[in-house]
Structures are given as structure tokens and as C-alpha cells.
Amino acid sequence: MSELRRRGAGGDHETANVIDKDVDGEDRFAELDLRTDSDIPEVVPPTDRTPEIFKKALSGLSSRWKNWWIRGILTLAMIAAFSLIIYMGSFMLMLLVMSIQVKCFHEIITIGYRVYRSYELPWFRTLSWYFLLCVNYFFYGETVADYFATFVQRREQLQFLIRYHRFISFTLYLAGFCLFVLSLVKRHYRLQFYMFAWTHVTLLIIVTQSHLVIQNLFEGMIWFLVPISSVVCNDIAAYIFGFFFGRTPLIKVATLLAQYQYFVCPVEYNSETNRFVTECEPSELFQLQKYSIPPLLQVVLGKETVNLCPFQMHSIALSTFASLIGPFGGFFASGFKRAFKIKDFADTIPGHGGIMDRCDCQYLMSTFVHVYITSFIRGPNPSKLLQQLLVLQPEQQLNVYKTLKTHLIEKGILQPSLRG
């Protein structure tokens, strides 16, 4: 074995010395670099969490059909639970996204811990969860400061946290960084840095994209539901969705959602009622408009015009991404699981695997939706600008008022005031 390791080092004298030390029991961290895929420790296979009532009811079926029924029943249960959460409002959806984020993070970190648990790395899991807390504090603080400035202004205890939010966030992260450096063990330097990178890549993939999901939700629930529905149609619930809604195109579902303020209005804070609301006058994006059909298609369709909501055309772009690019999130997750010789990320949902198994495409989709909104949809938001203006000092508000008044007079919208 020692000779094979020497050959794998490609004749590098320094690497060979490290390996010699490892063989002597003085320095084991270089062993990781020389492992092949077959040398990676096996991850403990997940346990079967299928409820006993399902096992008894489906005992006469083959494993293939048994899994089909279990998967189908639990899919319907998840759809029902998700519909209930939608009914409960945006805040409950935000809590759902946060819960999914934490569970996905747990599943990926657990894989890293199981694979390398024989090394007994100090503080690995503790620091991983600490960094998760720091990153969430930063992102959600930014969201509160950006979307709910008026809400913050009414609560003095929050003003200090928001004013120095980035400094506090950096201080918290810096404390974790210093703890990681202090936890370094001479024998495991390289492996500890591998796991440090593992944690940060997980944070980048899971937390950052979860934050974008929340921002999409604040733009209006429809920007949250339509992308998820698009992925579901192309993923695990395709057969169920096709069975019940196979003759209902997704674009008609988008039209149905666009008719209700509950789905299309951004989440805003109402200072008069002191609560968060989803009430507004729907923008032109969700109102029927008449479009001329190109002459070539007029012959085929037998129409010259068609009535559509602009959002229907945007939903075509979303569904196209979900069909063509979204699955690459699943391919990435599959490659990750193959690398560590596991079937699923966890055994949280019988027949489905872990939460991460069900969200692998959703995170990529949510990032696209956020980029799409900021690039093609979102414009200046008067209510958000007003919230930001109300936070300014009185002198600053007066300067804004005078500048805006002068601008409107120059454009002829306002008449100059007469002075005696």
C-alpha cells in the first residue's frame, strides 16, 4: 500500500515525505488526497420510515408497486399540506422555506459528518450550524431593512440592529472564523479546510438561494407558486398532476392565480393597521390585454387578436426554464449522491428520500425567477421608496421634497407657487 501511494504521488518528494509520516502515524491528513472513489467510506444506509399501516396494506405488492403507492399517497398529502400553508398566508410560507432550508442544510452536513466521522474533527458540526445562523441573520436582516423600513421605524429596539446590521453580521461571522482557526489540529489541517469549504459551499447553495425564494415571495405569491408548480410538473408529482390536471395547461393555472390579489400583490406593511398585507390594485402585468397575432399564425389560429395577461407570456419563460434547465439541479444532486454512494440525502419522507431530494431543482429555479424579476419585471416601487423616505431625517425629507417639486415644475406638471 505504501508503494502504491508513492506512485500515486507522481514522484513529488514533498508529498512522499508527508505520506511517510502518515505511514508512521505522525501525519494522517494527506491520506484523503490519495483516496480513490472506492476508498471513500460508505455512508450508513437510511432506515425505512414507512408507516406500519402502509406496510400492512401494501404487503401483497411488489417492492416497485409498493414504492409507487407510498410515493403517490405521500405526494398527495404534501400537496394538501402545502395548500393549507398557502391559505395561511405569506408569513407561514416564509417559515416553511426557512424550515426546508434548515433541513436541507442538515442533510448535506450530515453526509459530510458521516463520511469523515472517523477523524473526529473538532467543532465541525457546531461551527457549521453557527455559520448557518450567521448567514441567515445577515440575509433576513437585509430583507427586513429593504422591504419593511416603516415597520422597523416604529420599533426602537430594531432601529439599532438595522442601522448596524452589516457590522453585527460581520462580527458574528468573524467570531466563527476565529473559532475555526483555533480548532485546527495539526494532524488534520487539510481535512478541516476541506470541511470548512464543504460548509461554505452548502451555505452558498442552500441559504443564498433560499433567501431568493423569500424575496420572490415578497414580490407576490404568484412568483412563488408558478415556478414551484412548473418544477413539480417536471419532477416527482408529474404523474399525479397529469392525472388530475392533464388537460389543464399550466398557462391557464397562471391565469387563474392572476385574478386574485392574494396571489399577485407584494407583501407590504400597513402602518395604519399595523400589520402585513397583500392588498393592492393589480398592475397591468396581471390584467387582460389585447395582442395582435402575427399574420402567419392568423391563418392557423383563425384569429387576428388574442386576449392575454402579460404574466401568461412570462409564465412561458418560467416553464421553459423549468423544463430545460431546471432538471440540471437534479442531475447535480444525483452526481453528488453517486460520489458518496448514497441513494437519497436522507429518509425523511418515505418513498421520496430527504427534503433535499425534493428541492434539488427548486433552488436553481428560484434563482432564475429572482434574476428574471430583477431583469425584466421589477421597476421603481413607489411604496418602497416612500418607506425609505419616511426613515430619513426631517431635513433630508425636506431636501427630497424641494428637489422633487423643482423637477415637477420644470416638467410643467406643477405650477410655480405665487408669492406675495
HUBELDA-V215665 format. One line per field, one symbol per residue. phi: phi as a letter, one per 20 degrees, with the letter a starting at -180 (. if undefined). psi: psi as a letter, one per 30 degrees, with the letter a starting at -180 (. if undefined). burial: b if it has 16 or more other C-alpha atoms within 10 Angstrom, else e. A space follows every 10 residues. Layout:
phi: ???
psi: ???
burial: ???
This chain:
phi: .ffffffffm nfffffffff ffffnebeff fffefegfef gfegffeedf ggfffffdfe efffffffff ffffffffff ffffffffof ffffffffff gfffffffff fffffdffel ffmfffffff ffffffgfff fffffeecff fffecffeff fffdgfffff ffffffffff ffefdgfcgf fffgfffgff fffffefgff ffgffffffq fffeefffff fgfdcfefff fffecgddgf ffffffffed ggedeffcee ffelbeccca egfffddfce ceeggfefff emcdcbebeg ffffffffff ffeedggfff fffffffffd lcecfacfdg ndoefffedf efffffffff ffffecdfcg dgffffgfff effgffffff ffffffffff enfdegfede
psi: eeeeeeeffg gjeeeeeeee eeefgfjfff eefgkleffk kkkkklljgk keeeeeegff lleeeeeeee eeefeeeeee eeeeeeefle eeeeeeeeee eeeeeeeeee eeeeegfffh kkgeeeeeee eeeeeeeeef eeeeeefhee eeffjeffee eeegeeeeee eeeeeeeeee effkkefgee eeeefeeeee eeeeeeeefe eeeeeeeffk fefeeeeeee eefgbegeee eeeegfgjke feeeeeeffk eeffklklkj fefhlklikl jklffgkklk kkkkeefeee fglflkklke feeefeeeee eeeeeeffee eeeeeeeeeg hleleahejk ffbleeffge feeeeeeeee eeefefekak jeeeeeeeef flleeeeeee eeeeeeeeee fgekkkkkk.
burial: eeeebbeeee eeeebbebbb ebeeeebbbb beeeeeeeee eebeeeeeee eeeeeeebee eeeeebbebb bbeebeeeee eeeebbeebb bebbeebbeb bbbbbbbbbb bbbeebeeee beebbebbbb bbebbbbbbe beeebebbbb bbbeeeeebe bbeebbebbe ebbeebeeeb eebbeebbbb bbeebbebbb ebbeebbbbb bbbbbbbbbb bbbbbbbbbb bbbbbbbbeb beeeeeeeeb beebbebbee bbbbbbbbbe eeeeeebbbe ebeebbebee eeeeeeeeee eeeeeeebbb bbebbeebbe bbeeebbebb eebbeebeeb bbebbbbbbb bbbbbbbbbb bbbbbbbbbb eebeeeeeee eeebeebbbe eeeeeeeeee eeeebeeeee eeeeeeeeee
